[in-house]
Amino acid sequence: MSENTEQVIWLTPEARDKLAQELEYLKGEGRQEVSARIASAREEGDLKENGGYHAAREEQGQQELRIRQLEDMLRKAEVGEAPAGDGAVGPGSKVTIAFDGDESDTDTFLLGSRELLGLDDSALNVYSPQSPLGSAILGKQKGDEASYQTPNGKSVNVTIVAIEPYVG
């Protein structure tokens, strides 16, 4: 896989718009709100023992980190529609795999990113198409087998049991 492909983040147009709106808010109104809290806390006096000031500065740091994350995601985003359900594993697919062909040992997950469909806190696991598992099953059909290497070097064999478009 090329270096450029490894960094692509797959997004639906809706997810991209949601992330762009979040970025716009954080860079505008969000920054103003945090700056106002910092200024208000600064007026209270001694900054060394001012918990409100330190909390607002911490919030500002977290917000600036999220701004950089969003800018990076949007810069690397490959925008497309959710998979049409053509039977092949692709970004936006909900995939069920069986480990070593044992259909009693399965895992179901979303192939993509949490931002793909605006997932915040889902019980569904999410694997990137660039992860070892994701790249091994990308483009495979139901019934196909694939193998991938874990970070510790172990080879894992999986069989695609089910593929369906993710519909939140």
N, C-alpha and C positions, 0 to 999 in steps of 0.2 A: 504494500500500500504506500502511496506517495505521502510525503510529509504534509502536503496541502490537503489531501483527502482525510488524513488523520485528524485534522483540526476542524473539519466541517461540523456544524451543529445543524441538524435537520429540524426545521420549524414549519408549522402550517402558517398560512397567512394570518389567521386569527391569533395564534400564539405570538407571532412576530409583532402584530399590532399591540397586543397586551403588554409585551415587554417594552416596546417603544413608548407606550403611554406611561408605564412605570418610570422609565428613564426620564421622560420629560418632567414628570411630577418631582422626582428626586432632585433633578438639576435646578428646578425653579422653586416652587412652593416648599418642597421638603428642605432645601438648603436654607431658605429664609426662616422657616420655623426653628430649625436647630440653631441658627445664628442668633435668633431672638432669645432662645433659652440660655445660650452661652452669655450673651450680653446681660440678661437679667441676673443670672447667677454671679457674674463678675461684679455687679453693683453691690452684692451682699458683703463684699470685703475680702478678707484674707483667703486667698485662693488655695493655700496649702491644705486647709481643713474644710474646704467647701465641697461637700459631697455632690450637690446639685451641679456645680461647675464641672467636676470630673465626670459625672454621669453624662452630661450634655456633650462634653468633648469625646467621650467614648462613643456615644451615639453618632456624632459627626464622623468619626473614623469609620464606623461600620457602614454608614451611609455612603461615604466616598468609596469604600471598597465595593459596595453593591453597584454603584455607578460605573466603576471600572469593569466589573463583571458583565454588566448589561451591555456596555459599549463593545466589549470583546465578543460577547455572544452574537450581537447583532452584526458585527463586522464579519464574523465567520459563518453567519447563517446561510444555509441553503434552503430557500423557501419553496415549498411545494405542497400539493394537496396530500391529505392522508391517503394511504394506499387504497386502491380501488377494490381490493379483495381478489386479485388475480391469481391467488394461490401461492405466491412467492413471498418469502420473508423479506420485509423491507422496513425502513424507519416508519414508525407509527403502527406496526403490527403487534398484536397481542399474540404471543407465541407460547405454546406448551411443548416442552421437550421431555423425553424420557432418558434417564441416564443409563448407559450401557444396555439399551434396548429393554429395560425393565419398566413396564408401564405402571408399576406400583410405586416407582420412584421418579416422580415428575416435578417439574417447576414451571410455573406460568409467569410470564413477565412481559413488560412493554419494551420493545426495541426502539430506542430513541433517547430522549432526554426529558427530565421532569418538565422542562419548559415547553417541550414539544406541543403539548395540549393544555398547558397551563396547570399542570399538576402541582399541588403544593404539598399535601400530606396524604398520600395514597398508600393503601396496604399493598398495592401491586409493586413488585420490584421493577426497577428500570435498569436496562443495560444499554450502553452506548453501542452503536454500530461499529465503533472502532475498538471495542474491548475484544479480548481473545474469543469469548463466546460469540459476541455479536458479529465479528468478521467471519467466523467459521460458518455461521448459519445464514448470513446475508445471501439472498437469492435462491435459497433452497426451497423445496416443495415439501408438502406433507408426505411423510414416509421416508424422506431422504435422511441419510446419516452424515454426521460431521464429527470432527474431532478438533480439539484445541489444547493448548498447553496452559496450565495454571502457572502463576508466578513462581511456584516452587519447582517447576519443571515437569510435573506430573501430566500425563496425557489423559484427557477425559473424552469419552465417546458419548455422543447424544444422538437421538433419533427425533425428528420433528413429528409430533403427535397431532398438533392442531395449529392453524394460522387463521387469524381473523383481524379485520381492521379494528383498531381501538376506538370505541365510541363512548368515552368518559362515562 
